[in-house]
Amino acid sequence: MSTTSRWEARPVDGAQWLFLQGDWRVAELAPALRAIQSAHPSRDWQDISLAGLEGADSSTLALLLEWTQEAHRQGQSLRIHAASAALLDLARLYRLDTLLQFHP
């Protein structure tokens, strides 16, 4: 498993997407978040792909929840794509599956 958290923001069909890759568990989040905040302070994406994640935990869900709430404050929604079965199970355990918009 990779120990590096990576991300890429790029347009898909006219919408800005954020693609998360690598390990986004608690130990790896701080450097990745600093890099995202430096490059994209406005958080202009409405879709996030988790297809490239190699590691995720409850801290990943907390981050997704924060971004979802920020999008709602801006009058937008945040769609989360390609979450693993394990992450979906964890979201259900914490009852976050009703707050986060998961899409296949």
N, C-alpha and C positions, 0 to 999 in steps of 0.2 A: 504494500500500500504506500502511496506517495505521502510524504510528510509536508508537501507544499500546497498551500491554498492558492488557487489561481482563479482569475475571473476575466471575462471579456464582455464588453458592451458593444453590441452591433445591431443594426436594423434588420428586421425580418418582416417582409411584407408591409413595409411602411411604418412599423411599430418598433420602438426601441426595446431590445431584450437584453437581459443580463444573464450570462452563462457562467455558472459556478462549476469549478473543477477541482479535483484533488480532495484533500482532507479538510473539512469545515467543522471539526469538533472543537471543543473549547480551547485546547492548547494552541490551535492554529489560527483562531479567529482574530486576535488583536492585530497582527501584521497585515492580514488581508483587509480588515476593515479600514486601517489607516490608508492603505493604498487606494481603496475604492473612494474614500472620502476626499483624498487629494485629487483624484482624477475626475470624479463625478459628484461634486458637492450638491447638485440639485436632485439627484436620484430621479432621472427622467425616464426610467424604464417602467413598463407596466406588465411585463412578462419576465419570469425568471425560469430558466431551464436548469434542472438538477441532474440532467442525464449524465454529466461528467463527474458527479460526486463519487469519491471513493470512501469517504467517511463522513458521517453525520450523527449528531446526538441531540440531546435536549437543548443545548446552546444554539444549535443550528435552528431549531424550531423557535427559540426566543428571538433570534435575529429576524427570521421570516415574519414573526408576529409584529415586531417593531416596524419593519418595512411596510407591512400591510396597514398598520395603524397610521403611519406617516402618509401613505397613499390616500387613505380615507380622509385625513385632515386636509389634503389637497383636492378633495372631491373626485378622486380616481379610485380605481380598483387595481389590485395586484394579483395576477394569475401565476400560479406555480405549476410548472410542467415537469413531468417525468420523475416524480418523487419515487424513491425505492419503496418496496413493500414494508421494509423495516421502519423507515421514517414515517410512513402512513400509519403503521401500527402504534408507533410512539405518539403521534399526533392524536390518535384515537384514545390512547391511554390517558393523556392529559386533557382530553376533550377540546383540542385545538382544531380538530378537523372541521368543526362548524364555523370557525373564525377564519381559517385559511382557505383560499380558493384553489384546491388541487385540481389539476387537469391532467389527462393522460399524456 
